[in-house]
């Protein structure tokens, strides 16, 4: 895929805080999955969040990465990295 079709990925402050709370190995796995969103913001297993205009989530082990896809701007905004039981509050 050419870089012209890649999305920019922004990890919001709230998600950065969530990532800092994870053990290093878990944080590394989550960051690798987030990086993959640059080339495919709707990978296999992605779920559209009900009740949101552009909210999505991917699963990374027991964690959920919550993000928005802004296709017009070619942008992915990661807003949360939470355990399943807290991801949808």
C-alpha positions as CSV (number, residue, x, y, z in Angstrom):
1,X,0.0,0.0,0.0
2,X,1.4,3.4,-0.8
3,X,2.0,6.0,1.9
4,X,-0.5,8.3,0.2
5,X,-3.3,6.0,1.2
6,X,-2.1,5.5,4.8
7,X,-4.0,7.1,7.7
8,X,-2.4,9.2,10.3
9,X,-2.8,7.7,13.8
10,X,-3.1,10.0,16.8
11,X,-3.1,8.6,20.3
12,X,-5.0,11.0,22.5
13,X,-3.8,11.9,26.0
14,X,-6.4,9.7,27.6
15,X,-5.2,6.6,25.7
16,X,-1.6,7.5,26.4
17,X,-2.4,7.5,30.1
18,X,-4.1,4.1,29.7
19,X,-1.1,2.7,27.9
20,X,1.3,3.9,30.7
21,X,-0.7,1.9,33.2
22,X,-0.1,-1.4,31.3
23,X,2.8,-3.8,31.9
24,X,5.5,-3.1,29.2
25,X,4.8,-6.3,27.2
26,X,1.0,-5.6,27.0
27,X,1.7,-2.0,26.1
28,X,4.0,-3.1,23.3
29,X,1.4,-5.5,21.9
30,X,-1.3,-2.8,22.0
31,X,1.0,-0.2,20.3
32,X,1.8,-2.7,17.5
33,X,-1.9,-3.2,16.8
34,X,-2.5,0.6,16.9
35,X,0.3,1.0,14.4
36,X,-1.4,-1.4,12.0
37,X,-4.5,0.8,12.0
38,X,-2.4,3.2,9.8
39,X,-2.7,0.8,6.9
40,X,-6.1,-0.7,7.7
41,X,-8.4,1.2,10.1
42,X,-11.0,-1.5,9.8
43,X,-9.1,-4.8,10.2
44,X,-10.7,-8.2,10.6
45,X,-12.5,-8.4,13.9
46,X,-13.1,-4.7,14.2
47,X,-16.5,-3.7,15.7
48,X,-18.5,-0.6,15.1
49,X,-19.6,0.9,18.4
50,X,-23.4,1.2,18.6
51,X,-24.7,4.7,19.2
52,X,-21.6,6.5,17.8
53,X,-21.1,8.2,14.4
54,X,-17.6,7.0,13.9
55,X,-16.6,4.9,16.9
56,X,-14.8,1.6,16.5
57,X,-13.0,-0.9,18.7
58,X,-10.4,-3.6,18.2
59,X,-9.5,-6.3,20.7
60,X,-5.9,-6.9,21.9
61,X,-6.0,-9.7,24.4
62,X,-8.1,-8.6,27.3
63,X,-7.9,-4.9,26.2
64,X,-10.1,-2.9,24.0
65,X,-8.7,-0.1,21.8
66,X,-11.5,2.5,21.2
67,X,-10.9,4.8,18.3
68,X,-12.5,7.1,15.7
69,X,-12.0,6.9,11.9
70,X,-12.1,10.2,10.1
71,X,-12.0,9.0,6.4
72,X,-12.1,12.4,4.8
73,X,-9.0,13.5,6.8
74,X,-7.4,10.0,6.6
75,X,-7.1,10.1,10.4
76,X,-7.5,7.5,13.2
77,X,-7.9,9.0,16.7
78,X,-7.3,6.5,19.5
79,X,-9.2,7.6,22.6
80,X,-9.1,4.7,25.0
81,X,-7.2,1.5,25.8
82,X,-9.3,-0.2,28.5
83,X,-10.1,-3.7,29.9
84,X,-13.3,-5.0,28.4
85,X,-15.4,-4.3,31.6
86,X,-14.4,-0.6,31.6
87,X,-14.2,0.1,27.9
88,X,-17.8,1.0,27.3
89,X,-18.6,3.2,30.3
